[in-house]
Amino acid sequence: MGNNLILSFFFFWLLVLTLIIFKLRNHYYNLITRTKKEKIDEILDKILLNEDELKKEINTIKERLDQEINQSRFHLQKIGLVRFNPFERIAGEQSFVLALLDGEDNGLTINFIYTKEGLRVYTKRIKNGQGVEIELSSEEKEAIKKSR
């Protein structure tokens, strides 16, 4: 009885070792076919070389991403809209101010003023959230405030 137990244990152990060896053998053959190298040191050298190339590529992508992030500060990022009624005789708030700003609060405001005679459109440049050439109206200041 004791011998059968020992033989069963060794048979099971031999089976486990055989499965591990087959798995390692298949993995090694897959490495050989994918890398087209026959020696393990050549395979490792190729993997390390590939890793260095990937690191360089990742660093290049990181640098490009940083450039894009810096440039995106100057893209249109903030939009504010304020509707108002400039004249008492016209019903409804049909006129409005649209503020279009970048990440540094530079851009412009566009005033759309609706009158009985028609529509008037005015623009004003904005630098650091303030009017450049012309004083801003209260509606324009409110539109800039809403855009932030």
C-alpha positions as CSV (number, residue, x, y, z in Angstrom):
1,M,0.0,0.0,0.0
2,G,2.8,2.4,0.9
3,N,4.7,1.7,-2.3
4,N,1.5,2.3,-4.4
5,L,1.1,5.7,-2.8
6,I,4.7,6.6,-3.4
7,L,4.5,5.4,-7.1
8,S,1.2,7.4,-7.5
9,F,2.9,10.5,-6.1
10,F,5.9,10.2,-8.5
11,F,3.6,9.5,-11.4
12,F,1.6,12.6,-10.7
13,W,4.9,14.6,-10.2
14,L,6.2,13.3,-13.5
15,L,2.9,14.3,-15.2
16,V,3.2,17.9,-13.8
17,L,6.8,18.2,-14.9
18,T,5.9,16.9,-18.4
19,L,3.2,19.5,-18.8
20,I,5.5,22.3,-17.6
21,I,8.2,21.2,-20.1
22,F,5.7,21.0,-23.0
23,K,4.5,24.5,-22.1
24,L,8.0,25.9,-22.0
25,R,8.9,24.1,-25.3
26,N,5.8,25.6,-27.0
27,H,6.7,29.1,-25.7
28,Y,10.3,28.7,-26.9
29,Y,9.2,27.7,-30.4
30,N,6.8,30.6,-30.5
31,L,9.7,33.0,-29.6
32,I,11.8,31.4,-32.3
33,T,9.2,31.7,-35.0
34,R,8.2,35.3,-34.1
35,T,11.7,36.7,-33.8
36,K,13.4,34.5,-36.4
37,K,16.3,33.9,-34.1
38,E,17.4,30.5,-32.8
39,K,19.4,31.4,-29.7
40,I,17.8,32.7,-26.6
41,D,20.5,35.5,-26.2
42,E,19.7,36.7,-29.7
43,I,16.0,36.8,-28.9
44,L,16.7,38.7,-25.7
45,D,18.9,41.2,-27.6
46,K,16.2,41.7,-30.1
47,I,13.6,42.3,-27.4
48,L,15.9,44.8,-25.6
49,L,16.6,46.7,-28.9
50,N,12.8,46.8,-29.6
51,E,12.3,48.2,-26.1
52,D,14.8,50.9,-26.6
53,E,13.1,51.9,-29.9
54,L,9.7,52.0,-28.2
55,K,11.1,54.2,-25.4
56,K,12.4,56.7,-28.0
57,E,9.1,56.6,-29.8
58,I,7.2,57.2,-26.5
59,N,9.5,60.2,-25.7
60,T,8.8,61.7,-29.1
61,I,5.1,61.3,-28.6
62,K,5.3,62.9,-25.2
63,E,7.2,65.9,-26.6
64,R,4.7,66.3,-29.4
65,L,1.8,66.1,-26.8
66,D,3.4,68.8,-24.7
67,Q,3.7,71.0,-27.8
68,E,0.0,70.4,-28.6
69,I,-1.0,71.2,-25.1
70,N,1.0,74.5,-25.2
71,Q,-0.5,75.4,-28.5
72,S,-4.1,74.6,-27.4
73,R,-4.0,77.5,-25.0
74,F,-4.4,79.7,-28.0
75,H,-7.4,77.8,-29.4
76,L,-11.0,78.8,-28.8
77,Q,-11.9,77.4,-25.4
78,K,-14.4,79.6,-23.7
79,I,-17.8,80.8,-25.0
80,G,-20.2,83.1,-23.2
81,L,-23.6,84.2,-24.4
82,V,-25.8,86.9,-22.9
83,R,-29.2,87.9,-24.3
84,F,-30.5,91.4,-23.6
85,N,-33.0,94.1,-24.7
86,P,-31.2,97.3,-25.7
87,F,-34.3,99.3,-26.4
88,E,-37.5,99.5,-24.4
89,R,-39.8,99.8,-27.4
90,I,-38.8,96.4,-28.8
91,A,-40.3,93.4,-27.0
92,G,-38.2,90.4,-26.1
93,E,-34.5,89.8,-25.7
94,Q,-33.6,89.3,-29.3
95,S,-30.2,91.0,-29.1
96,F,-27.2,89.1,-27.7
97,V,-23.5,89.2,-27.0
98,L,-21.2,86.3,-27.8
99,A,-17.8,86.2,-26.1
100,L,-15.2,83.8,-27.8
101,L,-12.0,83.5,-25.8
102,D,-8.9,81.3,-25.7
103,G,-7.2,79.9,-22.6
104,E,-5.6,83.2,-21.7
105,D,-8.9,85.2,-22.0
106,N,-7.9,86.7,-25.4
107,G,-10.4,86.8,-28.2
108,L,-13.4,88.9,-29.2
109,T,-17.0,89.7,-28.5
110,I,-19.6,89.8,-31.1
111,N,-22.7,92.0,-30.5
112,F,-25.9,91.3,-32.4
113,I,-28.2,94.2,-31.8
114,Y,-31.7,93.8,-33.2
115,T,-33.6,97.0,-34.2
116,K,-36.7,97.8,-36.1
117,E,-34.5,98.8,-39.0
118,G,-32.5,95.5,-39.0
119,L,-29.7,93.7,-37.4
120,R,-26.4,95.4,-36.4
121,V,-23.3,93.4,-35.7
122,Y,-20.3,94.8,-33.8
123,T,-17.1,93.1,-32.7
124,K,-14.5,94.1,-30.1
125,R,-11.1,92.7,-29.4
126,I,-10.4,91.2,-25.9
127,K,-7.0,90.9,-24.3
128,N,-6.7,89.3,-20.9
129,G,-10.4,89.6,-20.4
130,Q,-10.5,93.4,-21.0
131,G,-11.4,95.5,-24.1
132,V,-8.5,96.6,-26.2
133,E,-9.6,99.6,-28.1
134,I,-13.1,100.3,-26.9
135,E,-14.7,100.1,-23.5
136,L,-16.8,97.0,-22.9
137,S,-20.5,97.3,-22.2
138,S,-22.0,95.6,-19.2
139,E,-23.5,92.8,-21.4
140,E,-20.1,92.2,-22.9
141,K,-18.5,92.0,-19.5
142,E,-21.2,89.6,-18.4
143,A,-20.6,87.4,-21.4
144,I,-16.9,87.3,-20.7
145,K,-17.6,86.4,-17.1
146,K,-20.0,83.6,-18.2
147,S,-17.4,82.2,-20.5
148,R,-14.9,81.6,-17.7
